[in-house]
Amino acid sequence: MYKSGSSRETGQLGEAIALGFLRNAGHKILAVNMRNKLGEIDIITEFKKRIHFIEVKWRRTGFCLGRESVTSSKQKKIRNVATAWLIDNGLYTKRDTCFDVIEIDGHIPNHRIEHFENCF
């Protein structure tokens, strides 16, 4: 069983698991941990001509589901960061977009991963 030393290490491992999942599903990875003055987006991908802005949440306890921790204020922040990224990359009016959550539950190697597309 994996034990992390910090929430940052846990986040990085969760993102690595999510990246492998997305690559296996056919997503082209455009950015990881993209930061600007407005905030951060965990993963940005392209899949079927759509840009996906993805928040990764890993829960190892049954306290709550990972997707439940993506509050309306967090969603608004992600949308603002995504808009800035699209403008900076000349894609603002040129591509369809969606906002996803990848939820990882449990401990390695018995974890479960689920991708909720276009969920906010």
FENHULIN-V574640 format. One record per residue. SS is DSSP state (h for helix, s for strand, l for the rest). PSI is psi in radians with two decimals (NA if undefined). D_CENTER is the distance of its C-alpha to the mean C-alpha in Angstrom with 2 decimals. Layout:
BEGIN
SS:PSI:D_CENTER
SS:PSI:D_CENTER
END
This chain:
BEGIN
l:2.41:23.35
l:2.33:20.91
l:2.26:21.53
l:2.73:19.55
l:-0.48:21.39
l:2.85:18.91
h:-0.52:15.68
h:-0.78:14.57
h:-0.70:15.61
h:-0.78:13.91
h:-0.74:10.51
h:-0.70:11.39
h:-0.75:12.57
h:-0.73:9.63
h:-0.65:7.52
h:-0.72:10.76
h:-0.79:11.02
h:-0.70:7.77
h:-0.77:9.11
h:-0.74:12.42
h:-0.82:11.53
h:-0.75:10.15
h:-0.76:13.23
h:-0.49:15.47
l:-0.10:14.52
l:0.13:15.53
l:2.46:12.56
s:2.13:13.62
s:2.15:11.34
s:-0.62:12.13
s:2.62:10.53
s:2.34:8.81
s:0.85:8.95
s:2.15:10.58
s:2.50:12.92
s:-3.02:15.75
l:-0.27:18.29
l:-0.36:16.30
s:-2.66:13.27
s:2.58:10.01
s:2.29:6.67
s:-0.93:4.59
s:2.41:4.78
s:2.24:7.35
s:2.94:9.38
s:2.31:12.69
s:2.16:13.95
l:0.85:17.34
l:0.36:17.86
s:2.45:14.88
s:2.21:12.13
s:2.21:8.62
s:2.06:6.35
s:2.24:2.80
s:2.28:2.51
s:2.25:3.84
s:2.25:7.48
s:2.17:10.54
s:2.26:13.93
l:-0.02:17.15
l:2.88:19.49
l:0.24:20.29
l:-0.86:20.27
l:2.87:17.54
l:2.57:14.66
h:-0.72:11.15
h:-0.43:10.48
h:-0.34:13.69
h:-0.01:12.54
l:1.47:10.51
l:2.97:13.91
h:-0.62:15.42
h:-0.64:15.77
h:-0.70:12.10
h:-0.76:11.50
h:-0.74:14.38
h:-0.77:13.22
h:-0.74:9.94
h:-0.73:12.43
h:-0.75:14.85
h:-0.75:12.81
h:-0.75:11.84
h:-0.80:15.56
h:-0.73:16.75
h:-0.77:14.77
h:-0.76:16.23
h:-0.84:19.62
h:-0.51:19.62
l:0.21:18.97
l:0.50:21.53
l:0.10:19.33
l:-0.84:19.51
l:0.12:21.97
l:-0.20:21.70
l:2.52:18.54
s:2.57:17.11
s:2.80:13.58
s:2.81:11.29
s:2.14:8.47
s:2.82:6.52
s:2.30:5.49
s:2.17:5.80
s:2.21:8.72
s:2.18:10.86
s:2.43:14.38
l:-3.09:17.39
l:2.61:18.76
l:2.38:18.81
l:0.11:20.41
l:0.61:20.53
l:2.81:16.90
s:2.41:15.47
s:2.37:12.14
s:2.40:11.41
s:2.02:9.28
s:1.83:9.98
l:2.48:10.35
l:0.80:11.60
l:-0.08:11.73
l:NA:12.31
END
